[in-house]
Structure formats: C-alpha cells, structure tokens
Amino acid sequence: MSGAPAGTLSAKQAHVWERDELDWYVEPKAATKALLTVERFVGPVLDPSCGQGNIVETLRAHGYMAAGTDIKRRTDAAWFLGEIDFLARVPGEIECPDFPNFVMNPPFFKAKGAEAFIRRALEFASGKVCAFVDIKFLAGAKRAEGLFNEFPPARIWIITPRVSCPPGHVLVDGGKASGGTADWCWLVWDQTAPANGTSLDWLRKAS
C-alpha cells in the first residue's frame, strides 16, 4: 500500500489485518508500565493469556514475581508455565493457588472472551484482577446489568494517548505497531479493599 513506510502499520492498513484466530492482539509494554504507576501488587502475578509476554516481562522488570500461561506457546521464556486453556481450568490446578493477582490482555472475541476471562480470574484472585480491554467493552448493556452489576470494578484507567495493538502475527512477521484506531483502558478489581464504587481517571502512557 502506498503512503506507509516499509515495516510500519498505518491506520489504513489496520483495516486489512487478517484477524488472528485466537484473537491474539498485542498491547505495548508502555501500557503495562503506565498501569504500574498507579497500581501495586502484593504477591505473585499471573497473565493467563500472555502471548509473547509483554505484560509478564514488564512486571518482572519492575520487581514483581510474574509468570504466564496461554492456550498456545509463543515464548520460550523460563517464566512460561505451559499451554493451558484458562477457561477450562478448575480451582486447585497447578499454579492458580500461588497467584493472587491477574494482569492480562484477554482474547476479546466480541467481548464474550474478555468477560469470560475476567470472571474466571475473579474466581481465583485474592488480590487484584487487571484487564486491558477495548474501551467499547464498558458500553455493553448486558455487561452493565451483568458483569459490572455483579462485580463492579474498583477503578477504570483510560489510556492516553491511544496505543496500537496489532495482531500478534503482524509483529512476528516484522511489522511495527502504529496508527491504531481503537481506544483502550485497564479495568481493575481489587479484592484487598472494601467496595466503594467505581472510580475513573485517565492514565498517561509511560514511555
């Protein structure tokens, strides 16, 4: 396509990305760095949809004990605990009791996947659950009456400026993320604090 430098992804190109069959879309490490300016974690952290590990590696770089699993292996890192279908797991299996906190960019699957991952993490978590989602996830009427009514998040952090989250295979093939058209936020459920409504604020992307 004309008008885009080689190796970059323009907003126009975003419309022709081939959809990943497992909805593997990659958030930049800067999004997790920004989260860590406002959230702290006590105890180990698990990313159950870790992909190549941007979230896990950022957490570890900030001194947290963090590990990841995924339905498909995309990393050879020592912190990767194996190919695990998070939604099929049961309490008491392998690492879940050892991880009170979950930080993840769940597979969206038209919002149904993200909600399923959030609900699953809330079953296990005794600390915090942080989910990186398209901001449109907040607007669904069914979630307003269902998920958000049953489990109101403690905090919503809107990421600004906008970050680009291309399909993982685009990055694997040498592309670079740019020109994203979606807006994103972190939803935070905090099991360590008393319920006190949901706060919303803007979170500036860390460099």
C-alpha positions in Angstrom: 0.0 0.0 0.0 1.2 3.4 -0.8 1.9 6.1 1.7 3.2 3.9 4.6 6.9 3.4 5.3 8.1 -0.1 5.0 7.8 -2.0 8.2 5.0 0.2 9.7 1.3 -0.2 10.0 -0.9 2.7 9.1 -4.4 3.3 10.2 -5.5 2.4 6.7 -3.6 -0.9 6.8 -5.3 -1.7 10.1 -8.5 -2.4 8.2 -6.9 -5.2 6.2 -5.1 -7.0 9.0 -6.0 -10.7 8.9 -7.9 -11.5 12.2 -6.0 -13.8 14.5 -8.0 -17.0 15.0 -7.3 -16.9 18.8 -7.8 -13.1 19.0 -4.1 -12.6 19.9 -3.6 -8.8 19.8 -0.5 -7.3 21.4 -0.6 -4.4 23.8 2.7 -2.4 24.1 4.8 -2.7 27.2 4.1 1.0 27.7 0.5 0.2 28.6 1.6 -2.0 31.5 4.2 0.5 32.6 1.5 3.1 32.8 -0.6 0.8 34.9 2.2 0.2 37.3 2.4 4.0 38.0 -1.0 3.7 39.8 -1.4 0.1 40.9 0.7 -2.1 43.2 0.5 -5.8 43.8 1.1 -7.9 46.8 2.3 -11.4 45.9 2.9 -13.1 42.5 1.1 -12.1 39.3 -0.2 -14.4 36.5 -1.0 -13.4 33.0 -3.2 -16.3 31.7 -3.2 -15.1 28.1 0.4 -14.0 28.0 1.3 -14.3 24.3 4.9 -13.4 23.9 5.0 -11.9 27.3 4.9 -8.1 27.2 2.8 -7.9 30.4 4.9 -10.5 32.3 8.2 -9.1 31.2 7.2 -5.6 32.2 6.0 -6.8 35.7 9.3 -8.7 36.2 11.3 -5.6 35.1 9.5 -3.7 37.9 10.4 -6.3 40.6 7.3 -8.4 40.6 7.3 -12.2 40.6 5.2 -12.8 37.5 4.6 -15.7 35.2 2.3 -16.5 32.2 0.3 -19.2 30.5 -1.5 -19.3 27.2 -3.6 -21.7 25.2 -0.7 -21.6 22.7 3.1 -21.3 23.3 4.5 -18.1 21.8 7.6 -17.8 24.0 10.5 -19.9 25.3 10.9 -17.8 28.4 11.6 -19.6 31.7 8.6 -17.9 33.3 6.1 -19.5 30.8 4.3 -22.2 32.8 2.7 -24.1 29.9 -0.1 -24.3 27.3 -3.2 -24.0 29.4 -6.8 -23.2 28.5 -7.6 -20.8 31.3 -11.3 -21.1 30.8 -11.2 -24.9 31.2 -9.3 -24.9 34.4 -10.5 -25.8 37.9 -9.5 -24.3 41.3 -6.6 -26.1 42.8 -4.9 -26.9 39.5 -1.2 -26.2 39.1 -0.3 -22.5 39.7 -3.6 -20.9 40.4 -3.4 -21.0 44.2 0.0 -19.5 44.0 -1.1 -16.4 42.2 -3.4 -14.0 44.0 -3.1 -11.4 41.2 -4.0 -11.5 37.5 -3.0 -8.9 34.9 -4.0 -9.7 31.3 -5.0 -8.6 27.8 -7.6 -11.3 27.4 -8.7 -12.5 23.9 -11.7 -10.3 23.1 -13.9 -12.5 20.9 -16.6 -9.7 20.5 -16.3 -9.0 24.3 -17.5 -12.5 25.3 -13.9 -13.8 25.6 -12.8 -10.9 27.7 -15.7 -11.2 30.0 -15.2 -15.0 30.4 -11.5 -14.4 31.3 -12.4 -11.7 33.8 -15.0 -13.9 35.5 -12.5 -16.8 35.6 -9.8 -14.7 37.1 -12.2 -13.3 39.8 -12.9 -16.9 40.8 -9.2 -17.4 41.7 -8.0 -13.9 42.7 -7.5 -12.9 46.3 -5.6 -9.7 45.3 -6.2 -7.8 42.1 -7.5 -8.6 38.6 -6.5 -6.1 35.9 -7.9 -6.5 32.4 -6.7 -4.5 29.4 -9.8 -4.1 27.1 -11.2 -2.0 24.3 -13.0 0.9 25.8 -16.2 -0.2 24.0 -16.3 -3.1 26.5 -17.6 -0.6 29.0 -20.7 0.3 27.0 -22.5 -3.0 26.6 -25.9 -3.1 28.2 -25.7 -6.8 29.0 -22.4 -6.2 30.9 -23.8 -3.2 32.7 -26.6 -5.4 34.0 -24.5 -8.5 34.4 -20.7 -8.4 34.9 -20.5 -4.8 36.1 -23.5 -5.1 38.3 -22.3 -8.4 39.9 -18.7 -7.4 40.1 -18.2 -3.6 39.8 -14.5 -2.8 39.1 -12.8 -0.6 41.7 -11.0 1.5 39.1 -11.1 2.3 35.4 -7.9 3.7 33.9 -8.3 5.1 30.4 -5.0 5.0 28.5 -4.0 8.2 26.7 -2.5 8.8 24.2 -4.0 5.9 22.2 -1.9 2.8 21.9 -1.8 0.5 18.9 -2.4 -3.2 19.4 -1.9 -5.2 16.2 -2.5 -8.9 15.7 0.5 -10.8 17.1 1.3 -12.4 13.7 1.9 -9.0 12.2 4.6 -8.3 14.8 6.1 -11.7 14.4 6.4 -11.0 10.7 8.4 -7.9 11.3 5.7 -5.2 11.3 5.6 -2.4 13.8 2.5 -1.1 15.7 1.3 2.3 14.7 -1.9 4.0 13.6 -4.3 2.2 15.9 -7.9 3.3 15.8 -9.2 1.7 19.0 -9.1 3.2 22.5 -8.1 1.1 25.5 -8.5 1.0 29.2 -7.4 -1.0 32.2 -10.2 -2.4 34.4 -9.1 -3.1 38.0 -10.9 -5.3 40.5 -9.4 -5.0 43.9 -10.2 -7.8 46.3 -7.9 -6.3 49.0 -10.0 -3.1 49.5 -13.7 -2.6 50.6 -16.1 -1.9 47.8 -16.6 1.9 47.4 -18.0 2.4 43.9 -16.0 2.6 40.7 -13.6 5.5 40.1 -12.5 6.6 36.6 -9.4 8.5 35.6 -7.0 9.0 32.7 -3.7 7.2 32.6 -0.9 8.7 30.6 1.1 6.1 28.6 4.5 5.6 30.1 7.4 5.9 27.7 
